[in-house]
Amino acid sequence: KQEFRELERALKGDGTRQKRGLFDGGGQLLNWLFGTATTKDLESVHSRLESFDKKGLEVVHLLQEQATLLNVTMGHLAEHEAEISALMAVAGHMRREQAQLRKVFNDSWTHLARELLFLQKVTRSVEKANRALDWTADVLHGWQTGLADAAIGRLSPLLCPPNVLAKALNSVRQALPQGCGLTPALQGG
């Protein structure tokens, strides 16, 4: 029984097989070939063939319309060819000018960046010079104060700092012959 069912299923198929004919005649073409077709069958085939003719005419008509539109477009393009060429030339000229402007712009920015770096270096140098001048002014003011103190008979710590004076006095004390010494005023510093 199993074999019979498998054979039956194989012969019947599953019903989803696609038909391979030019059009679905459902066996009517065979009927017509062997002379068993009815007038109704022939009229059906004839109406299908006429529908192919109508669709073919529609396709031809659409192609003619497309060709007409293409010819009209080509005519308009030919009419305006000079203007289109002029516009293309102007566009090319504008691209070249844009490239030149871009180069000038980039060169300007590069130059400006160099100028800013130079200005920054000059500013730093001026700041260093100002600090050196301030230091020189402080030193000169100290000398002025020290000289003013010396003019009234005092030894200014600005002219001779105490630690330097102590070292100098020790050097002098060691260099003196034995029995000689510093005066009490010098020993006090």
mmCIF file of the C-alpha atoms, coordinates in Angstrom:
data_MODEL
# 
_entry.id   MODEL 
# 
loop_
_atom_site.group_PDB 
_atom_site.id 
_atom_site.type_symbol 
_atom_site.label_atom_id 
_atom_site.label_alt_id 
_atom_site.label_comp_id 
_atom_site.label_asym_id 
_atom_site.label_entity_id 
_atom_site.label_seq_id 
_atom_site.pdbx_PDB_ins_code 
_atom_site.Cartn_x 
_atom_site.Cartn_y 
_atom_site.Cartn_z 
_atom_site.occupancy 
_atom_site.B_iso_or_equiv 
_atom_site.pdbx_formal_charge 
_atom_site.auth_seq_id 
_atom_site.auth_comp_id 
_atom_site.auth_asym_id 
_atom_site.auth_atom_id 
_atom_site.pdbx_PDB_model_num 
ATOM 1   C CA . LYS A 1 1   ? 0.000   0.000   0.000   1.00 0.00 ? 1   LYS A CA 1 
ATOM 2   C CA . GLN A 1 2   ? 2.789   2.404   0.877   1.00 0.00 ? 2   GLN A CA 1 
ATOM 3   C CA . GLU A 1 3   ? 4.409   1.931   -2.512  1.00 0.00 ? 3   GLU A CA 1 
ATOM 4   C CA . PHE A 1 4   ? 1.094   2.500   -4.249  1.00 0.00 ? 4   PHE A CA 1 
ATOM 5   C CA . ARG A 1 5   ? 0.586   5.828   -2.414  1.00 0.00 ? 5   ARG A CA 1 
ATOM 6   C CA . GLU A 1 6   ? 4.081   6.995   -3.272  1.00 0.00 ? 6   GLU A CA 1 
ATOM 7   C CA . LEU A 1 7   ? 3.545   6.120   -6.935  1.00 0.00 ? 7   LEU A CA 1 
ATOM 8   C CA . GLU A 1 8   ? 0.167   7.856   -6.946  1.00 0.00 ? 8   GLU A CA 1 
ATOM 9   C CA . ARG A 1 9   ? 1.662   10.967  -5.332  1.00 0.00 ? 9   ARG A CA 1 
ATOM 10  C CA . ALA A 1 10  ? 4.526   11.002  -7.827  1.00 0.00 ? 10  ALA A CA 1 
ATOM 11  C CA . LEU A 1 11  ? 2.154   10.800  -10.794 1.00 0.00 ? 11  LEU A CA 1 
ATOM 12  C CA . LYS A 1 12  ? -0.285  13.418  -9.490  1.00 0.00 ? 12  LYS A CA 1 
ATOM 13  C CA . GLY A 1 13  ? 2.345   15.791  -8.138  1.00 0.00 ? 13  GLY A CA 1 
ATOM 14  C CA . ASP A 1 14  ? 1.573   18.364  -5.504  1.00 0.00 ? 14  ASP A CA 1 
ATOM 15  C CA . GLY A 1 15  ? -0.350  20.642  -7.858  1.00 0.00 ? 15  GLY A CA 1 
ATOM 16  C CA . THR A 1 16  ? 2.141   23.515  -7.707  1.00 0.00 ? 16  THR A CA 1 
ATOM 17  C CA . ARG A 1 17  ? 3.968   22.729  -10.971 1.00 0.00 ? 17  ARG A CA 1 
ATOM 18  C CA . GLN A 1 18  ? 4.273   25.770  -13.239 1.00 0.00 ? 18  GLN A CA 1 
ATOM 19  C CA . LYS A 1 19  ? 3.062   25.377  -16.790 1.00 0.00 ? 19  LYS A CA 1 
ATOM 20  C CA . ARG A 1 20  ? 5.695   25.963  -19.414 1.00 0.00 ? 20  ARG A CA 1 
ATOM 21  C CA . GLY A 1 21  ? 3.629   27.051  -22.404 1.00 0.00 ? 21  GLY A CA 1 
ATOM 22  C CA . LEU A 1 22  ? 3.631   30.460  -24.083 1.00 0.00 ? 22  LEU A CA 1 
ATOM 23  C CA . PHE A 1 23  ? 0.192   30.951  -22.661 1.00 0.00 ? 23  PHE A CA 1 
ATOM 24  C CA . ASP A 1 24  ? -1.961  28.827  -20.435 1.00 0.00 ? 24  ASP A CA 1 
ATOM 25  C CA . GLY A 1 25  ? -4.115  26.867  -22.802 1.00 0.00 ? 25  GLY A CA 1 
ATOM 26  C CA . GLY A 1 26  ? -5.004  24.123  -20.393 1.00 0.00 ? 26  GLY A CA 1 
ATOM 27  C CA . GLY A 1 27  ? -4.679  21.443  -23.065 1.00 0.00 ? 27  GLY A CA 1 
ATOM 28  C CA . GLN A 1 28  ? -6.727  23.478  -25.545 1.00 0.00 ? 28  GLN A CA 1 
ATOM 29  C CA . LEU A 1 29  ? -3.789  23.708  -27.943 1.00 0.00 ? 29  LEU A CA 1 
ATOM 30  C CA . LEU A 1 30  ? -3.770  19.911  -28.228 1.00 0.00 ? 30  LEU A CA 1 
ATOM 31  C CA . ASN A 1 31  ? -7.512  19.933  -28.832 1.00 0.00 ? 31  ASN A CA 1 
ATOM 32  C CA . TRP A 1 32  ? -7.059  22.442  -31.631 1.00 0.00 ? 32  TRP A CA 1 
ATOM 33  C CA . LEU A 1 33  ? -4.179  20.489  -33.204 1.00 0.00 ? 33  LEU A CA 1 
ATOM 34  C CA . PHE A 1 34  ? -6.179  17.286  -33.303 1.00 0.00 ? 34  PHE A CA 1 
ATOM 35  C CA . GLY A 1 35  ? -9.378  18.996  -34.503 1.00 0.00 ? 35  GLY A CA 1 
ATOM 36  C CA . THR A 1 36  ? -11.361 18.551  -31.333 1.00 0.00 ? 36  THR A CA 1 
ATOM 37  C CA . ALA A 1 37  ? -11.397 22.252  -30.387 1.00 0.00 ? 37  ALA A CA 1 
ATOM 38  C CA . THR A 1 38  ? -14.702 24.071  -30.212 1.00 0.00 ? 38  THR A CA 1 
ATOM 39  C CA . THR A 1 39  ? -15.529 27.484  -31.646 1.00 0.00 ? 39  THR A CA 1 
ATOM 40  C CA . LYS A 1 40  ? -15.501 28.878  -28.161 1.00 0.00 ? 40  LYS A CA 1 
ATOM 41  C CA . ASP A 1 41  ? -11.949 27.591  -27.685 1.00 0.00 ? 41  ASP A CA 1 
ATOM 42  C CA . LEU A 1 42  ? -10.867 29.145  -30.970 1.00 0.00 ? 42  LEU A CA 1 
ATOM 43  C CA . GLU A 1 43  ? -12.504 32.482  -30.084 1.00 0.00 ? 43  GLU A CA 1 
ATOM 44  C CA . SER A 1 44  ? -10.711 32.468  -26.744 1.00 0.00 ? 44  SER A CA 1 
ATOM 45  C CA . VAL A 1 45  ? -7.364  31.878  -28.455 1.00 0.00 ? 45  VAL A CA 1 
ATOM 46  C CA . HIS A 1 46  ? -8.186  34.569  -31.031 1.00 0.00 ? 46  HIS A CA 1 
ATOM 47  C CA . SER A 1 47  ? -9.092  37.127  -28.322 1.00 0.00 ? 47  SER A CA 1 
ATOM 48  C CA . ARG A 1 48  ? -5.808  36.414  -26.525 1.00 0.00 ? 48  ARG A CA 1 
ATOM 49  C CA . LEU A 1 49  ? -3.829  36.935  -29.710 1.00 0.00 ? 49  LEU A CA 1 
ATOM 50  C CA . GLU A 1 50  ? -5.666  40.227  -30.323 1.00 0.00 ? 50  GLU A CA 1 
ATOM 51  C CA . SER A 1 51  ? -4.818  41.344  -26.789 1.00 0.00 ? 51  SER A CA 1 
ATOM 52  C CA . PHE A 1 52  ? -1.134  40.654  -27.605 1.00 0.00 ? 52  PHE A CA 1 
ATOM 53  C CA . ASP A 1 53  ? -1.509  42.827  -30.710 1.00 0.00 ? 53  ASP A CA 1 
ATOM 54  C CA . LYS A 1 54  ? -3.097  45.635  -28.653 1.00 0.00 ? 54  LYS A CA 1 
ATOM 55  C CA . LYS A 1 55  ? -0.346  45.463  -26.044 1.00 0.00 ? 55  LYS A CA 1 
ATOM 56  C CA . GLY A 1 56  ? 2.260   45.469  -28.790 1.00 0.00 ? 56  GLY A CA 1 
ATOM 57  C CA . LEU A 1 57  ? 0.625   48.562  -30.297 1.00 0.00 ? 57  LEU A CA 1 
ATOM 58  C CA . GLU A 1 58  ? 0.611   50.217  -26.873 1.00 0.00 ? 58  GLU A CA 1 
ATOM 59  C CA . VAL A 1 59  ? 4.324   49.494  -26.496 1.00 0.00 ? 59  VAL A CA 1 
ATOM 60  C CA . VAL A 1 60  ? 5.026   50.884  -29.971 1.00 0.00 ? 60  VAL A CA 1 
ATOM 61  C CA . HIS A 1 61  ? 2.965   53.988  -29.145 1.00 0.00 ? 61  HIS A CA 1 
ATOM 62  C CA . LEU A 1 62  ? 4.861   54.502  -25.863 1.00 0.00 ? 62  LEU A CA 1 
ATOM 63  C CA . LEU A 1 63  ? 8.188   54.102  -27.667 1.00 0.00 ? 63  LEU A CA 1 
ATOM 64  C CA . GLN A 1 64  ? 7.089   56.681  -30.241 1.00 0.00 ? 64  GLN A CA 1 
ATOM 65  C CA . GLU A 1 65  ? 6.175   59.100  -27.446 1.00 0.00 ? 65  GLU A CA 1 
ATOM 66  C CA . GLN A 1 66  ? 9.559   58.570  -25.795 1.00 0.00 ? 66  GLN A CA 1 
ATOM 67  C CA . ALA A 1 67  ? 11.346  59.141  -29.105 1.00 0.00 ? 67  ALA A CA 1 
ATOM 68  C CA . THR A 1 68  ? 9.325   62.336  -29.625 1.00 0.00 ? 68  THR A CA 1 
ATOM 69  C CA . LEU A 1 69  ? 10.222  63.607  -26.151 1.00 0.00 ? 69  LEU A CA 1 
ATOM 70  C CA . LEU A 1 70  ? 13.858  62.731  -26.772 1.00 0.00 ? 70  LEU A CA 1 
ATOM 71  C CA . ASN A 1 71  ? 13.836  64.606  -30.093 1.00 0.00 ? 71  ASN A CA 1 
ATOM 72  C CA . VAL A 1 72  ? 12.194  67.648  -28.471 1.00 0.00 ? 72  VAL A CA 1 
ATOM 73  C CA . THR A 1 73  ? 14.780  67.602  -25.678 1.00 0.00 ? 73  THR A CA 1 
ATOM 74  C CA . MET A 1 74  ? 17.616  67.317  -28.181 1.00 0.00 ? 74  MET A CA 1 
ATOM 75  C CA . GLY A 1 75  ? 16.091  70.232  -30.122 1.00 0.00 ? 75  GLY A CA 1 
ATOM 76  C CA . HIS A 1 76  ? 15.949  72.399  -26.991 1.00 0.00 ? 76  HIS A CA 1 
ATOM 77  C CA . LEU A 1 77  ? 19.520  71.488  -26.144 1.00 0.00 ? 77  LEU A CA 1 
ATOM 78  C CA . ALA A 1 78  ? 20.620  72.370  -29.684 1.00 0.00 ? 78  ALA A CA 1 
ATOM 79  C CA . GLU A 1 79  ? 18.790  75.718  -29.446 1.00 0.00 ? 79  GLU A CA 1 
ATOM 80  C CA . HIS A 1 80  ? 20.563  76.587  -26.218 1.00 0.00 ? 80  HIS A CA 1 
ATOM 81  C CA . GLU A 1 81  ? 23.931  75.029  -27.024 1.00 0.00 ? 81  GLU A CA 1 
ATOM 82  C CA . ALA A 1 82  ? 25.703  78.387  -27.131 1.00 0.00 ? 82  ALA A CA 1 
ATOM 83  C CA . GLU A 1 83  ? 24.300  79.427  -23.747 1.00 0.00 ? 83  GLU A CA 1 
ATOM 84  C CA . ILE A 1 84  ? 25.149  76.041  -22.219 1.00 0.00 ? 84  ILE A CA 1 
ATOM 85  C CA . SER A 1 85  ? 28.702  76.263  -23.582 1.00 0.00 ? 85  SER A CA 1 
ATOM 86  C CA . ALA A 1 86  ? 29.037  79.808  -22.221 1.00 0.00 ? 86  ALA A CA 1 
ATOM 87  C CA . LEU A 1 87  ? 27.762  78.686  -18.805 1.00 0.00 ? 87  LEU A CA 1 
ATOM 88  C CA . MET A 1 88  ? 30.209  75.784  -18.779 1.00 0.00 ? 88  MET A CA 1 
ATOM 89  C CA . ALA A 1 89  ? 33.064  78.152  -19.688 1.00 0.00 ? 89  ALA A CA 1 
ATOM 90  C CA . VAL A 1 90  ? 32.029  80.557  -16.914 1.00 0.00 ? 90  VAL A CA 1 
ATOM 91  C CA . ALA A 1 91  ? 31.818  77.649  -14.450 1.00 0.00 ? 91  ALA A CA 1 
ATOM 92  C CA . GLY A 1 92  ? 35.345  76.570  -15.414 1.00 0.00 ? 92  GLY A CA 1 
ATOM 93  C CA . HIS A 1 93  ? 36.608  80.133  -15.034 1.00 0.00 ? 93  HIS A CA 1 
ATOM 94  C CA . MET A 1 94  ? 34.927  80.395  -11.628 1.00 0.00 ? 94  MET A CA 1 
ATOM 95  C CA . ARG A 1 95  ? 36.579  77.129  -10.523 1.00 0.00 ? 95  ARG A CA 1 
ATOM 96  C CA . ARG A 1 96  ? 40.000  78.481  -11.526 1.00 0.00 ? 96  ARG A CA 1 
ATOM 97  C CA . GLU A 1 97  ? 39.325  81.783  -9.719  1.00 0.00 ? 97  GLU A CA 1 
ATOM 98  C CA . GLN A 1 98  ? 38.125  79.874  -6.668  1.00 0.00 ? 98  GLN A CA 1 
ATOM 99  C CA . ALA A 1 99  ? 41.352  77.848  -6.662  1.00 0.00 ? 99  ALA A CA 1 
ATOM 100 C CA . GLN A 1 100 ? 43.401  81.066  -6.915  1.00 0.00 ? 100 GLN A CA 1 
ATOM 101 C CA . LEU A 1 101 ? 41.396  82.700  -4.118  1.00 0.00 ? 101 LEU A CA 1 
ATOM 102 C CA . ARG A 1 102 ? 41.827  79.598  -1.962  1.00 0.00 ? 102 ARG A CA 1 
ATOM 103 C CA . LYS A 1 103 ? 45.601  79.762  -2.532  1.00 0.00 ? 103 LYS A CA 1 
ATOM 104 C CA . VAL A 1 104 ? 45.707  83.487  -1.672  1.00 0.00 ? 104 VAL A CA 1 
ATOM 105 C CA . PHE A 1 105 ? 43.564  82.862  1.412   1.00 0.00 ? 105 PHE A CA 1 
ATOM 106 C CA . ASN A 1 106 ? 45.809  80.002  2.585   1.00 0.00 ? 106 ASN A CA 1 
ATOM 107 C CA . ASP A 1 107 ? 48.943  82.073  1.913   1.00 0.00 ? 107 ASP A CA 1 
ATOM 108 C CA . SER A 1 108 ? 47.445  84.994  3.872   1.00 0.00 ? 108 SER A CA 1 
ATOM 109 C CA . TRP A 1 109 ? 46.659  82.773  6.848   1.00 0.00 ? 109 TRP A CA 1 
ATOM 110 C CA . THR A 1 110 ? 50.154  81.302  6.743   1.00 0.00 ? 110 THR A CA 1 
ATOM 111 C CA . HIS A 1 111 ? 51.669  84.793  6.644   1.00 0.00 ? 111 HIS A CA 1 
ATOM 112 C CA . LEU A 1 112 ? 49.398  85.950  9.483   1.00 0.00 ? 112 LEU A CA 1 
ATOM 113 C CA . ALA A 1 113 ? 50.403  82.933  11.591  1.00 0.00 ? 113 ALA A CA 1 
ATOM 114 C CA . ARG A 1 114 ? 54.086  83.719  11.004  1.00 0.00 ? 114 ARG A CA 1 
ATOM 115 C CA . GLU A 1 115 ? 53.516  87.364  11.930  1.00 0.00 ? 115 GLU A CA 1 
ATOM 116 C CA . LEU A 1 116 ? 51.733  86.336  15.133  1.00 0.00 ? 116 LEU A CA 1 
ATOM 117 C CA . LEU A 1 117 ? 54.598  84.009  16.085  1.00 0.00 ? 117 LEU A CA 1 
ATOM 118 C CA . PHE A 1 118 ? 57.101  86.796  15.409  1.00 0.00 ? 118 PHE A CA 1 
ATOM 119 C CA . LEU A 1 119 ? 54.998  89.239  17.461  1.00 0.00 ? 119 LEU A CA 1 
ATOM 120 C CA . GLN A 1 120 ? 54.860  86.705  20.289  1.00 0.00 ? 120 GLN A CA 1 
ATOM 121 C CA . LYS A 1 121 ? 58.669  86.349  20.236  1.00 0.00 ? 121 LYS A CA 1 
ATOM 122 C CA . VAL A 1 122 ? 59.096  90.152  20.222  1.00 0.00 ? 122 VAL A CA 1 
ATOM 123 C CA . THR A 1 123 ? 56.665  90.453  23.151  1.00 0.00 ? 123 THR A CA 1 
ATOM 124 C CA . ARG A 1 124 ? 58.625  87.858  25.140  1.00 0.00 ? 124 ARG A CA 1 
ATOM 125 C CA . SER A 1 125 ? 61.898  89.657  24.356  1.00 0.00 ? 125 SER A CA 1 
ATOM 126 C CA . VAL A 1 126 ? 60.447  93.012  25.460  1.00 0.00 ? 126 VAL A CA 1 
ATOM 127 C CA . GLU A 1 127 ? 59.193  91.416  28.692  1.00 0.00 ? 127 GLU A CA 1 
ATOM 128 C CA . LYS A 1 128 ? 62.670  89.984  29.364  1.00 0.00 ? 128 LYS A CA 1 
ATOM 129 C CA . ALA A 1 129 ? 64.259  93.381  28.629  1.00 0.00 ? 129 ALA A CA 1 
ATOM 130 C CA . ASN A 1 130 ? 61.786  95.073  31.009  1.00 0.00 ? 130 ASN A CA 1 
ATOM 131 C CA . ARG A 1 131 ? 62.650  92.580  33.744  1.00 0.00 ? 131 ARG A CA 1 
ATOM 132 C CA . ALA A 1 132 ? 66.382  93.224  33.143  1.00 0.00 ? 132 ALA A CA 1 
ATOM 133 C CA . LEU A 1 133 ? 65.785  96.998  33.286  1.00 0.00 ? 133 LEU A CA 1 
ATOM 134 C CA . ASP A 1 134 ? 63.807  96.626  36.520  1.00 0.00 ? 134 ASP A CA 1 
ATOM 135 C CA . TRP A 1 135 ? 66.629  94.546  38.024  1.00 0.00 ? 135 TRP A CA 1 
ATOM 136 C CA . THR A 1 136 ? 69.203  97.132  36.861  1.00 0.00 ? 136 THR A CA 1 
ATOM 137 C CA . ALA A 1 137 ? 67.106  99.947  38.380  1.00 0.00 ? 137 ALA A CA 1 
ATOM 138 C CA . ASP A 1 138 ? 66.925  98.043  41.682  1.00 0.00 ? 138 ASP A CA 1 
ATOM 139 C CA . VAL A 1 139 ? 70.708  97.497  41.694  1.00 0.00 ? 139 VAL A CA 1 
ATOM 140 C CA . LEU A 1 140 ? 71.378  101.161 40.857  1.00 0.00 ? 140 LEU A CA 1 
ATOM 141 C CA . HIS A 1 141 ? 68.988  102.284 43.584  1.00 0.00 ? 141 HIS A CA 1 
ATOM 142 C CA . GLY A 1 142 ? 70.876  100.059 46.047  1.00 0.00 ? 142 GLY A CA 1 
ATOM 143 C CA . TRP A 1 143 ? 74.185  101.582 44.926  1.00 0.00 ? 143 TRP A CA 1 
ATOM 144 C CA . GLN A 1 144 ? 72.750  105.052 45.275  1.00 0.00 ? 144 GLN A CA 1 
ATOM 145 C CA . THR A 1 145 ? 71.584  104.287 48.820  1.00 0.00 ? 145 THR A CA 1 
ATOM 146 C CA . GLY A 1 146 ? 74.937  102.687 49.656  1.00 0.00 ? 146 GLY A CA 1 
ATOM 147 C CA . LEU A 1 147 ? 76.874  105.701 48.342  1.00 0.00 ? 147 LEU A CA 1 
ATOM 148 C CA . ALA A 1 148 ? 74.618  108.062 50.284  1.00 0.00 ? 148 ALA A CA 1 
ATOM 149 C CA . ASP A 1 149 ? 75.304  106.039 53.460  1.00 0.00 ? 149 ASP A CA 1 
ATOM 150 C CA . ALA A 1 150 ? 79.044  106.074 52.690  1.00 0.00 ? 150 ALA A CA 1 
ATOM 151 C CA . ALA A 1 151 ? 78.911  109.855 52.275  1.00 0.00 ? 151 ALA A CA 1 
ATOM 152 C CA . ILE A 1 152 ? 77.727  110.225 55.861  1.00 0.00 ? 152 ILE A CA 1 
ATOM 153 C CA . GLY A 1 153 ? 80.357  107.788 57.124  1.00 0.00 ? 153 GLY A CA 1 
ATOM 154 C CA . ARG A 1 154 ? 78.355  104.575 57.352  1.00 0.00 ? 154 ARG A CA 1 
ATOM 155 C CA . LEU A 1 155 ? 79.109  101.330 55.528  1.00 0.00 ? 155 LEU A CA 1 
ATOM 156 C CA . SER A 1 156 ? 75.940  100.320 53.820  1.00 0.00 ? 156 SER A CA 1 
ATOM 157 C CA . PRO A 1 157 ? 74.972  96.626  53.769  1.00 0.00 ? 157 PRO A CA 1 
ATOM 158 C CA . LEU A 1 158 ? 73.842  97.249  50.180  1.00 0.00 ? 158 LEU A CA 1 
ATOM 159 C CA . LEU A 1 159 ? 77.416  98.032  49.101  1.00 0.00 ? 159 LEU A CA 1 
ATOM 160 C CA . CYS A 1 160 ? 79.042  95.384  51.275  1.00 0.00 ? 160 CYS A CA 1 
ATOM 161 C CA . PRO A 1 161 ? 76.717  92.679  52.612  1.00 0.00 ? 161 PRO A CA 1 
ATOM 162 C CA . PRO A 1 162 ? 77.501  91.505  56.169  1.00 0.00 ? 162 PRO A CA 1 
ATOM 163 C CA . ASN A 1 163 ? 78.533  87.964  55.212  1.00 0.00 ? 163 ASN A CA 1 
ATOM 164 C CA . VAL A 1 164 ? 80.962  89.306  52.583  1.00 0.00 ? 164 VAL A CA 1 
ATOM 165 C CA . LEU A 1 165 ? 82.359  91.805  55.128  1.00 0.00 ? 165 LEU A CA 1 
ATOM 166 C CA . ALA A 1 166 ? 82.827  89.025  57.726  1.00 0.00 ? 166 ALA A CA 1 
ATOM 167 C CA . LYS A 1 167 ? 84.767  86.900  55.238  1.00 0.00 ? 167 LYS A CA 1 
ATOM 168 C CA . ALA A 1 168 ? 86.933  89.871  54.249  1.00 0.00 ? 168 ALA A CA 1 
ATOM 169 C CA . LEU A 1 169 ? 87.705  90.707  57.904  1.00 0.00 ? 169 LEU A CA 1 
ATOM 170 C CA . ASN A 1 170 ? 88.655  87.081  58.628  1.00 0.00 ? 170 ASN A CA 1 
ATOM 171 C CA . SER A 1 171 ? 90.999  87.118  55.643  1.00 0.00 ? 171 SER A CA 1 
ATOM 172 C CA . VAL A 1 172 ? 92.589  90.356  56.866  1.00 0.00 ? 172 VAL A CA 1 
ATOM 173 C CA . ARG A 1 173 ? 92.895  89.027  60.445  1.00 0.00 ? 173 ARG A CA 1 
ATOM 174 C CA . GLN A 1 174 ? 94.697  85.922  59.237  1.00 0.00 ? 174 GLN A CA 1 
ATOM 175 C CA . ALA A 1 175 ? 97.032  87.956  57.046  1.00 0.00 ? 175 ALA A CA 1 
ATOM 176 C CA . LEU A 1 176 ? 98.084  90.339  59.883  1.00 0.00 ? 176 LEU A CA 1 
ATOM 177 C CA . PRO A 1 177 ? 101.406 89.643  61.594  1.00 0.00 ? 177 PRO A CA 1 
ATOM 178 C CA . GLN A 1 178 ? 101.260 88.333  65.120  1.00 0.00 ? 178 GLN A CA 1 
ATOM 179 C CA . GLY A 1 179 ? 100.690 90.910  67.712  1.00 0.00 ? 179 GLY A CA 1 
ATOM 180 C CA . CYS A 1 180 ? 98.773  93.151  65.356  1.00 0.00 ? 180 CYS A CA 1 
ATOM 181 C CA . GLY A 1 181 ? 95.025  93.198  65.463  1.00 0.00 ? 181 GLY A CA 1 
ATOM 182 C CA . LEU A 1 182 ? 92.009  94.967  64.194  1.00 0.00 ? 182 LEU A CA 1 
ATOM 183 C CA . THR A 1 183 ? 90.752  98.074  65.869  1.00 0.00 ? 183 THR A CA 1 
ATOM 184 C CA . PRO A 1 184 ? 87.720  97.644  68.102  1.00 0.00 ? 184 PRO A CA 1 
ATOM 185 C CA . ALA A 1 185 ? 85.547  99.443  65.503  1.00 0.00 ? 185 ALA A CA 1 
ATOM 186 C CA . LEU A 1 186 ? 86.651  97.017  62.751  1.00 0.00 ? 186 LEU A CA 1 
ATOM 187 C CA . GLN A 1 187 ? 86.259  93.964  64.964  1.00 0.00 ? 187 GLN A CA 1 
ATOM 188 C CA . GLY A 1 188 ? 82.567  94.786  65.458  1.00 0.00 ? 188 GLY A CA 1 
ATOM 189 C CA . GLY A 1 189 ? 82.070  94.813  61.737  1.00 0.00 ? 189 GLY A CA 1 
# 
